[in-house]
Every structure is written in C-alpha cells, then in structure tokens.
Amino acid sequence: MAEKKEDIVLSIRGMSKSFGRNRVLDHINLDVKRGTVMGLMGENGAGKSTMMKCLFGTYQKDEGSIFLDGREVSFSGPKDALENGIAMVHQELNQCLERNVIDNLFLGRYPVSPLGIVDEGRMKKEASELFRKLGMTVNLTQPMRNMSVSQRQMCEIAKAISYNSEVIVLDEPTSSLTVQEVEKLFGMMRMLKEQGIALIYISHKMDEIFEICDEISVLRDGNLVMTKKAADTNMNELIAAMVGRSLENRFPPVDNVPGEVVLSVSHLSTKFEPHLQDISFDVKRGEIFGLYGLVGAGRTELLETIFGVRVRAAGHVYFGGKLMNFGSAREAMEHGFAMITEERKANGLFLKGDLTFNTTIANLEQYRTNLALSDSKMVRATAREIKIMHTKCMGPDDMISSLSGGNQQKVIFGKWLERDPQVFMMDEPTRGIDVGAKYEIYELIIEMARQGKTILVVSSEMPEILGITNRIGVMSNGRLSGIVSTKETDQEELLRLSAKYL
C-alpha cells in the first residue's frame, strides 16, 4: 500500500553535492514519516554528514529539493532550520562551556520582558519544566564545563526538543552515554514518536539501530543504496549494503600471544575529582588490556594520569622495570607512550591544519633535513599513513576539517603510528567510526600487539571490549573493581563489577 502523503513530514528529492571534482551526494531521494525513527547508516565519508548539512543550510546543495510538510524549503543556515521545525544534535558538541545550562538552552533566543530586559525567571521556569517532562535531573545553574560529556549531550538533546521541532536529527547521540542513559534517551525518543515527531537517528551501533528504528536507510559513496523497514532486514544485510561486501564476523581473531609483564601501575591515586583510589595492575608485552566501566568511573582519568596530563597524589608507573612517573605528555611521548583521546576535536586535532600537519606534528624531529623541516618527507609520511589507514580524502593537503569524523580518527591513529610507540593507550578509539573502518582498526590493534606493543583500550561498547582484548580491568567509581580474562567472562560479570563501588 502506498504511503499517504500526509504521513511524510520530510522529503528529499534529487539532492546532489560536490566539492570540486569530488561528488559527495548523487541524487539522493529520502522520505521520513511522521512519528517514526529513521536510522541513517553508512561508512565514514559515505555522505551522511554532508546530506544533513545540506538539509540544515550549512552547505548549499547543488541540485534537488527539500520538502517539509509538503512545502518546499531551503534554509539559509541552522538557525533558519531550527526556527522552521528541524533541529539537530551533533556528535561533536558545540556549547558555551563557561555559561550555565539555562544560558546554553536559550542561546540566541533569550525571552525579554516588556522593558527589554532578559526574563531570567521565565527562562528558569521553562528550563525546569522541560527537564522535568524529560525525566532529567540537572543543576541548571552550573557551568557546562563542570558537566560530563554525557550530561552535556543530554542537555543538547533537551535543547533540540525545546524548539517544538517536527524533525530532530540525532548524530551518534549515544557515543558518550552510559547504558542507563541510553535507555533514558530511547524512552525519550519513544515519547517524541507518540507526539508525532520524526527522528533521524545516525549511528554505527547495529544493536541500537535495530532496537529503536522503524526504518533504516544506508548511504554508500554518496548514493542511497537501501531503505527498508527494520523488521525486514538484518545485521549482515546492513553491513553488506554499507561496505559493499559481507563481514562474516564483527571482530577479527585475537591471536596475539602476550609475553612477560612490562607495564606496572602501583597504588595510583589522584588529587582532583573524579578521584582515582589505590589502583594497581600489570600489563604484559604484546597484550591488549581493556578498561571497562560506566561513564565517570575513572577510565579516562586513569589513562591521563599514566600519560602525565593529570597530577598523581600517590603511586608509581613502571615500564620495563624503570620508573615512569611522567610530569607531562611530552615526557611520556619521549619514553614511547602514545594516547588517543576521547574528544578528537577538543584535544586530538588541529582543525585549521591539513592532513600533513596533523599527521606529522607529533614527530617533527623525524622529518628534519639539516636545520629545516623537509616538506617532501612530511608529505610522504602522510601519504603512507593515508594508505595504511585507508583514509578517504583527496590527498595530504586536504584540510582536516573537511574529513568525516571517522576519517579524522584515522589521521590521529596515523599520527601516533609515525612515532612507533611501545605503549599505545586508546580512549574510545572507534567512537563514531563505521563498522567497516572499525574492523580495520581492530586488525591494526591486534597486529600491533603481535609486534610486541602494549595496548590499553577504553571502550563503552560491551561487544567491542569483549571482542578485541586479552584481559579486562573494570573501573567503578574511581577504583579498579576487578580484572578478568576476556575468554572467561561475560557481559553480566562486567556489569556487576562496574557497579561494585556505586
């Protein structure tokens, strides 16, 4: 039976977009129905973000039309889109961190009294009512900087809802949320569906896509290659549509053989919140050691303390029997340590630089010829890492900001691989990366372990932490609640350990 015209709230017809000779979108046709969740999937660089930016007016499409409620629209920018019923929650949050929750919620649309004064009482009342309806408990007057990434993300979702939007786009909204927060988000989404709001849900997490989406559309190389009801497809079909080939297994075989203990963390504690309390563990040469726990459990803080960017209150770190109590990241790097951070745009990339700059910046001494840097050496190194990481780009002189999030993450990997680290610490290394690229990252991690590198991996994805590690340390409220063998544990034990000190 054909869809009733009134069921379709958003319709994209013949949308195309090119950057120079690179055609990013090729005549896309997509319909989104009222009161449904449309899952949007595709590899990094497939065109998802470009399509959304064309929808919001951040980019101007080359061809095609956009219809909202049957009327053709063409927005001049995100503010225009918001005011006309389309909102978006971006994966990379863009908030005023020094301002409080209320200020961020009403930014650009402060209510004023008849005297032209900002009505702070009304703002507080409306904010309180919004968060109450959403079942969220938030300190409205605290600066955003003091909140965790997950809390800030939930506030951004609340802001999108506050515009009374007809269509809300959620771009990787669960990448920094705990299991409990994901359930709360899904409850919120079901509530919005009942109100007739349409949601476009961009995610690489297959389990979530099948749990929350009514329909799923897949982009590949700028083409819409599939749209099906979620109930009529499966994970293997989605993967084949995304990457153009079948992936029999989500994870490659973990066939590295760990050797002797080489990294020892002894009674490590920190001064500042969130506190780490008396943490001790050993990691072997050629071992992949996972760190699991709820958001805020101290996993990131543990890596940052080892790497020298957080102050120790007590404890020691040893590598190869030598004391490694680093006082800075530079000192850690000089001793063969590397770290991929969770928030790539905040502290992993130079967004105004090109791929060559971002790939070589951590290893400039290697590219010197006499007293000067050799441009040719730097370009060759960048080209080498582009090839190794299968980064989708035009070449080494591309601006890093022009790449998709997943391809930016590949550049960060390449930067550290150029240093040939002995200890590689990774905080959510596959966050925002598609299933095909994830598999390549997993193969790279396992190959590094085979070569004798020591790997520490933080991940919030239960299947991932169980799929690519040898052992797992579980964090709970700043403490190490247990260490388990990956082959001998399960999800239930990891969840139990993660709640041990709550």
C-alpha positions in Angstrom: 0.0 0.0 0.0 1.4 3.4 -0.9 2.3 5.8 1.9 -0.3 8.6 2.5 1.2 11.9 1.5 0.3 13.3 4.9 2.4 10.6 6.6 5.6 12.1 5.1 6.9 15.1 7.1 10.3 15.4 5.3 11.0 14.6 1.7 14.4 15.0 0.0 14.3 14.8 -3.8 17.4 14.6 -6.1 19.8 16.1 -3.7 23.4 16.3 -5.0 26.5 18.0 -3.7 30.1 18.1 -5.0 33.3 19.6 -3.6 35.4 20.4 -6.6 35.6 17.1 -8.6 34.6 15.1 -5.6 30.9 14.2 -5.8 29.7 13.6 -2.3 26.0 13.2 -2.8 24.5 11.8 -6.0 20.7 12.4 -6.5 19.5 11.3 -3.1 15.8 10.6 -2.6 14.6 10.1 1.0 11.3 10.2 2.8 10.9 10.5 6.6 7.5 9.7 8.1 5.8 11.5 10.9 6.1 9.8 14.3 8.8 7.3 13.2 12.6 6.9 13.7 14.6 6.7 10.5 18.0 5.1 11.0 20.7 6.5 8.7 23.8 4.4 8.3 26.9 4.3 6.1 30.6 4.2 6.3 32.6 7.3 7.2 32.7 9.5 4.2 29.5 7.9 2.7 27.8 11.3 2.7 25.6 11.2 5.9 27.0 14.4 7.4 27.0 16.3 4.1 23.4 15.4 3.5 22.4 16.7 6.9 24.4 19.9 6.4 22.6 20.4 3.1 19.3 19.9 4.9 20.2 22.5 7.5 21.7 25.0 5.1 25.2 24.7 6.5 26.0 23.7 2.9 24.0 24.8 -0.1 23.0 21.8 -2.2 24.0 21.8 -5.9 20.8 20.1 -7.1 17.5 18.8 -5.7 14.6 19.9 -3.4 13.7 19.6 0.2 10.0 19.5 1.3 8.8 19.9 4.9 5.1 19.2 5.4 4.6 19.3 1.6 6.1 22.8 1.2 9.5 23.3 -0.4 12.1 24.8 1.9 15.7 25.9 1.5 17.3 27.1 4.8 20.0 29.7 5.0 21.6 28.1 8.0 21.0 26.0 11.1 19.2 28.9 12.9 16.7 29.2 10.0 16.2 25.4 10.1 15.6 25.4 13.9 13.0 28.2 13.6 11.2 26.3 10.9 10.9 23.0 12.7 14.1 21.0 12.1 16.7 20.5 14.9 19.9 18.6 15.1 22.1 17.2 17.9 25.6 17.0 16.7 28.1 14.3 17.8 30.8 16.9 18.4 29.1 19.2 20.9 29.4 23.0 20.3 28.5 24.6 23.6 29.4 27.7 25.6 31.2 25.9 28.3 31.7 28.9 30.6 27.9 29.5 30.7 25.4 27.6 32.6 22.7 25.1 31.4 20.0 27.8 31.2 22.1 30.1 29.1 23.0 27.3 26.7 19.4 26.3 26.4 18.2 29.8 25.4 21.3 30.9 23.5 20.1 33.1 20.6 16.5 33.3 21.7 16.5 34.9 25.2 13.0 35.9 26.3 12.7 39.5 27.3 10.2 41.5 29.4 8.2 44.4 28.0 11.0 46.7 29.2 13.5 44.8 27.0 15.3 43.0 30.0 16.1 39.4 29.7 13.5 37.4 31.7 15.6 35.1 33.8 12.7 33.9 35.8 10.8 32.7 32.8 14.0 31.0 31.5 14.5 29.1 34.7 10.8 28.1 34.9 10.7 26.9 31.3 14.0 25.0 31.7 12.9 23.3 34.9 9.6 22.3 33.2 11.4 20.9 30.2 13.8 18.7 32.2 11.0 17.6 34.5 9.0 16.4 31.5 12.0 14.6 30.1 12.7 12.9 33.5 16.2 14.5 33.7 17.8 15.8 36.9 20.2 18.7 36.0 21.8 21.5 38.0 20.6 24.4 35.8 23.0 27.0 37.2 26.2 25.1 36.9 28.7 25.9 34.1 28.6 23.4 31.3 32.4 22.9 31.7 31.7 21.2 35.1 29.5 18.6 33.5 30.5 15.2 32.0 30.3 14.7 28.2 27.2 12.5 28.7 25.4 15.2 30.8 26.2 17.9 28.2 24.9 15.6 25.4 21.6 15.1 27.2 21.3 18.9 27.7 21.8 19.3 23.9 19.1 16.8 23.2 16.8 18.7 25.6 17.5 21.9 23.7 16.6 20.4 20.4 13.3 19.2 21.9 12.6 22.7 23.3 12.2 24.1 19.8 9.0 22.1 19.3 10.6 20.6 16.2 8.8 18.4 13.7 12.1 16.6 12.8 15.0 16.0 15.1 18.3 14.6 13.8 20.4 12.8 16.3 24.1 12.2 15.2 25.7 9.4 17.2 23.8 10.6 20.3 24.8 7.6 22.5 28.6 7.7 21.9 29.3 9.1 25.4 26.2 7.8 27.3 26.0 5.1 29.9 23.8 2.0 29.4 21.2 3.7 31.8 21.4 7.0 29.9 20.9 5.2 26.6 17.7 3.6 27.9 16.5 7.0 29.1 17.3 8.5 25.7 15.3 5.7 24.0 12.4 6.3 26.3 12.5 10.0 25.4 12.6 9.1 21.7 9.6 6.9 22.0 7.7 9.7 23.8 8.5 12.0 21.0 7.3 9.5 18.4 4.0 9.3 20.2 3.8 13.1 19.8 4.2 12.7 16.1 7.8 14.0 15.9 10.0 12.3 13.3 13.6 11.4 14.3 16.6 10.7 12.0 19.0 8.6 14.0 22.6 8.4 12.7 24.6 5.7 14.4 27.2 3.0 13.7 25.9 0.8 16.6 23.9 -2.0 15.0 22.2 -3.2 18.2 20.8 0.3 18.8 19.6 0.7 15.2 17.5 -2.4 15.4 16.2 -1.5 18.9 14.9 2.0 18.2 14.5 2.4 14.4 11.3 1.8 12.4 13.1 2.2 9.0 16.8 2.1 8.0 18.4 3.8 5.1 22.0 3.2 4.0 24.3 5.5 2.1 27.4 4.3 0.3 29.8 6.5 -1.7 27.2 9.3 -1.9 24.4 7.0 -3.1 21.3 5.9 -1.2 21.6 2.1 -1.7 18.9 0.8 0.6 15.8 1.8 2.6 14.0 -1.0 4.4 11.8 -1.5 7.5 14.0 -2.5 10.4 11.9 -5.7 10.8 12.6 -6.7 7.2 16.4 -6.6 7.3 19.3 -7.9 9.4 22.8 -7.0 10.5 24.6 -8.9 7.7 22.5 -7.2 5.0 23.1 -3.8 6.5 26.9 -4.4 6.6 26.9 -5.6 3.0 25.0 -2.5 2.0 27.3 -0.2 3.8 30.7 -1.6 2.8 29.8 -3.4 -0.5 30.9 -6.7 0.9 29.9 -9.1 3.7 31.7 -9.2 7.0 31.2 -12.6 8.5 32.5 -11.6 11.9 32.4 -8.3 13.6 35.8 -8.9 15.2 39.0 -10.4 13.8 40.6 -13.3 15.7 42.6 -12.1 18.7 45.6 -14.3 18.1 48.3 -12.3 19.7 50.4 -14.1 22.4 51.2 -11.8 25.4 54.7 -12.1 26.9 56.2 -11.0 30.2 54.9 -8.2 32.4 56.2 -4.9 31.1 53.9 -2.2 32.4 53.1 -1.9 36.1 50.8 0.6 37.8 51.2 0.6 41.5 48.8 2.1 44.1 47.9 5.0 41.8 45.7 7.8 43.2 44.8 11.3 42.1 44.1 14.6 43.9 41.3 16.0 41.9 37.8 14.8 41.1 37.0 12.3 39.9 39.4 10.7 42.3 41.3 7.5 41.4 41.9 5.4 44.5 44.8 3.0 45.0 44.8 1.4 41.6 47.3 -1.4 40.8 47.6 -3.7 37.8 50.1 -5.2 35.4 50.0 -5.4 31.6 52.2 -7.8 29.5 54.2 -7.1 26.4 52.0 -7.7 23.4 48.8 -7.7 25.4 45.6 -5.9 24.7 44.3 -4.8 28.1 40.7 -3.4 28.1 39.3 -0.9 30.6 35.6 -1.0 31.0 33.2 0.8 33.3 30.4 3.3 33.4 31.0 6.9 32.1 32.6 8.7 35.0 34.1 5.6 36.5 37.6 7.0 36.0 38.8 5.2 32.9 39.8 8.3 31.0 41.4 9.8 34.2 43.5 6.6 34.6 44.9 6.9 31.1 45.5 10.6 31.5 47.3 10.1 34.8 49.6 7.4 33.3 50.3 9.8 30.4 51.3 12.6 32.6 48.5 15.1 32.0 46.8 14.6 35.4 48.5 15.1 38.8 49.2 12.0 40.9 48.6 12.1 44.6 50.3 8.8 45.2 51.6 5.7 43.4 54.0 4.9 40.6 54.1 3.7 37.0 56.9 1.4 35.8 57.7 0.3 32.2 60.4 -2.3 31.6 61.3 -2.1 35.3 62.0 1.7 35.0 60.1 4.4 36.9 57.8 6.3 34.5 56.1 8.9 36.7 55.6 11.4 33.8 55.1 15.1 34.6 53.9 15.9 31.1 52.6 14.4 27.9 55.8 15.3 26.1 57.8 13.3 28.6 55.5 10.3 28.1 55.9 10.6 24.3 59.7 10.7 24.7 59.6 7.3 26.5 57.5 5.6 23.8 54.0 6.2 25.2 51.1 7.3 22.9 47.5 8.2 23.7 44.4 8.7 21.5 42.0 11.0 23.4 38.2 10.6 23.5 37.3 14.0 22.2 39.3 14.3 19.0 38.2 17.8 18.0 38.9 19.2 21.5 42.4 17.8 22.1 43.3 15.4 19.2 43.4 17.6 16.1 44.4 21.0 14.8 41.2 21.8 12.9 42.8 24.6 10.9 45.6 22.4 9.6 45.8 20.0 6.7 46.4 16.2 6.9 50.1 16.6 6.6 50.3 19.0 9.6 48.1 16.8 11.7 49.9 13.5 10.8 53.4 14.8 11.4 53.0 17.3 14.3 53.9 14.8 17.0 57.0 13.6 15.3 58.7 16.6 13.7 62.3 15.6 14.5 62.0 12.7 12.2 61.3 15.0 9.2 64.3 17.3 9.6 66.9 17.7 6.9 69.8 19.6 8.4 68.2 22.5 10.2 64.9 22.7 8.3 61.8 20.5 8.1 61.5 18.6 4.9 58.1 19.1 3.2 58.7 16.1 1.0 59.4 13.8 4.0 56.3 15.0 5.7 54.1 14.6 2.7 55.5 11.1 2.1 54.8 10.1 5.7 51.3 11.4 5.4 50.7 9.6 2.2 52.0 6.4 3.8 49.5 6.7 6.8 46.6 7.5 4.4 47.3 4.3 2.6 47.8 2.2 5.8 44.6 3.6 7.4 42.5 3.6 4.2 41.6 7.3 4.9 39.0 8.7 2.5 40.5 12.0 1.3 41.8 13.7 -1.9 45.3 13.8 -0.6 47.8 15.0 2.1 46.9 18.7 1.5 43.2 18.3 2.4 42.1 20.3 5.4 41.4 18.0 8.3 38.1 19.8 8.9 36.9 18.6 5.5 37.1 14.9 6.6 34.3 12.9 8.2 34.7 12.2 11.9 35.8 8.6 11.3 38.4 9.6 8.8 39.7 12.3 11.2 40.1 9.5 13.8 42.2 7.5 11.3 44.5 10.5 10.9 45.0 10.6 14.7 45.9 6.9 14.5 48.4 7.6 11.7 50.0 10.5 13.7 50.8 8.1 16.6 51.9 5.2 14.4 54.5 7.5 12.9 56.1 7.6 16.4 56.2 3.7 16.6 55.0 3.7 20.3 55.8 0.9 22.7 52.7 1.6 24.9 49.6 2.7 23.0 46.7 3.9 25.1 43.4 4.4 23.3 40.3 6.2 24.8 37.2 5.1 22.8 39.3 4.6 19.6 36.3 3.6 17.4 33.9 6.3 18.6 31.9 7.5 15.6 33.6 5.0 13.2 31.6 2.8 10.8 31.6 -1.0 11.0 34.0 -1.5 8.1 36.5 1.0 9.4 36.2 -0.4 12.9 37.2 -3.8 11.6 40.3 -2.3 10.1 41.1 -0.5 13.4 40.7 -3.8 15.3 43.1 -5.6 12.8 45.6 -2.8 13.4 45.4 -3.1 17.2 45.8 -6.9 17.1 48.7 -6.6 14.6 50.4 -4.0 16.9 50.0 -6.5 19.8 51.6 -9.2 17.7 54.6 -7.0 17.2 55.0 -6.7 20.9 53.3 -3.4 21.6 51.5 -3.0 24.8 47.9 -1.8 24.3 45.4 -0.2 26.8 41.9 0.3 25.3 39.0 2.1 27.0 35.6 1.3 25.4 32.0 1.8 26.5 30.8 -0.8 23.9 30.4 -4.1 25.6 30.8 -6.2 22.4 33.9 -4.3 21.5 35.7 -4.7 24.8 34.8 -8.4 24.8 35.8 -8.8 21.1 39.3 -7.4 20.9 41.0 -7.8 24.3 43.0 -10.4 26.2 42.1 -9.2 29.7 39.7 -6.5 31.0 40.1 -4.2 34.0 36.7 -2.9 35.3 36.5 0.5 36.9 33.8 1.5 39.4 33.7 5.0 41.0 37.4 5.6 40.7 38.5 2.2 41.8 39.6 -1.0 40.0 36.9 -3.4 41.0 38.3 -6.4 39.2 40.5 -7.9 36.4 39.0 -10.7 34.3 40.2 -12.9 31.4 38.2 -11.9 28.3 37.7 -15.6 27.3 36.3 -16.5 30.7 34.0 -13.5 31.4 30.6 -12.3 30.1 28.5 -9.1 30.0 26.8 -9.9 33.3 30.1 -10.1 35.2 31.4 -6.8 33.6 28.1 -5.0 34.6 28.3 -6.4 38.1 31.9 -5.3 38.6 31.1 -1.9 37.1 28.5 -1.3 39.8 30.6 -2.7 42.7 31.5 0.7 44.4 28.5 2.7 43.4 
